[in-house]
Amino acid sequence: MISTTRMATERNRRWPWLGAVCGGVSINAFGGAIGLASGAIDLSPDVQASLPMSSTALAALVLVLVVGIPMGLAAVSAFAGGGRSGPMAHIAGVLLVAWIVVQPA
């Protein structure tokens, strides 16, 4: 039987997949934020009016802080084989779901 400590630090064969998925979501979040902030993503006047303070730059910053950075940290942890990769990915996933739920509101 494997001890709990060994299980937490033993390299899991699924971590590269977790790192790839989290990394992909992070890259897309940063890309979306760059598109929003630069104006490359053209929003309709109705959608832009529903943004906080009608600011695409603020929406881009929040996207980076809520989705991009947590997913990026989870990806780095998974690729490094850290024992906290699972919990970090879980928290990043919950933040992503919160972003998806709050965004239309």
C-alpha positions in Angstrom: 0.0 0.0 0.0 1.3 3.5 -0.9 1.4 6.1 1.8 -0.6 9.3 1.4 2.6 11.3 1.3 4.0 9.2 -1.5 0.8 9.4 -3.4 0.8 13.2 -3.2 4.4 13.5 -4.5 4.5 10.6 -7.0 4.4 11.7 -10.6 1.0 11.1 -12.1 0.8 10.1 -15.8 -2.2 12.4 -16.3 -0.3 15.5 -15.3 1.0 16.3 -18.8 -2.6 16.2 -20.0 -3.8 18.4 -17.2 -0.9 20.8 -18.0 -1.8 20.9 -21.7 -5.5 21.6 -21.0 -4.9 24.3 -18.4 -2.2 25.8 -20.6 -4.5 25.9 -23.6 -7.2 27.6 -21.6 -4.7 30.1 -20.2 -3.3 31.0 -23.7 -6.9 31.5 -24.9 -7.7 33.7 -22.0 -4.6 35.9 -22.6 -5.4 36.0 -26.3 -9.0 37.0 -25.6 -7.8 39.7 -23.2 -5.3 41.1 -25.8 -8.1 41.1 -28.4 -10.5 42.9 -26.0 -7.9 45.5 -24.8 -6.6 46.2 -28.3 -10.0 46.5 -30.0 -9.3 43.5 -32.3 -12.5 41.9 -30.9 -15.3 44.2 -32.0 -18.2 44.1 -29.5 -21.7 45.3 -30.4 -22.8 48.5 -28.6 -25.2 46.5 -26.5 -22.6 44.1 -25.3 -20.1 46.9 -24.6 -22.6 48.8 -22.6 -23.1 45.7 -20.4 -19.4 45.5 -19.5 -18.4 47.0 -16.1 -17.9 50.7 -16.7 -18.3 50.0 -20.4 -14.6 49.3 -20.5 -13.1 46.5 -22.6 -9.7 47.1 -21.0 -11.2 46.4 -17.5 -13.0 43.3 -18.9 -9.6 42.1 -20.3 -7.9 42.7 -17.0 -10.5 40.7 -15.1 -10.3 37.9 -17.7 -6.5 37.7 -17.1 -6.8 37.8 -13.3 -9.7 35.3 -13.0 -8.9 32.8 -15.8 -5.5 33.4 -17.4 -3.3 33.5 -14.4 -4.9 30.7 -12.3 -4.9 28.4 -15.3 -1.4 29.3 -16.2 -0.2 28.5 -12.6 -2.1 25.2 -12.7 -0.4 24.3 -16.0 3.1 25.1 -14.7 2.5 23.1 -11.6 1.2 20.1 -13.6 4.2 20.2 -16.0 6.6 20.5 -13.1 4.9 17.5 -11.4 4.0 19.3 -8.3 2.0 17.6 -5.7 -0.5 20.4 -5.6 -1.4 20.2 -9.3 -4.8 18.7 -8.6 -6.0 21.2 -6.1 -4.6 24.1 -8.2 -6.4 22.9 -11.3 -9.6 22.4 -9.3 -9.5 26.0 -8.0 -8.7 27.3 -11.5 -11.6 25.3 -12.9 -14.0 26.7 -10.3 -12.8 30.2 -11.2 -13.4 29.4 -14.9 -16.9 28.2 -14.2 -17.6 31.3 -12.1 -16.3 33.5 -15.0 -18.7 31.7 -17.4 -21.7 32.0 -15.1 -21.1 35.7 -14.2 -20.0 36.8 -17.7 -23.6 36.9 -19.2 -25.0 38.5 -16.1 
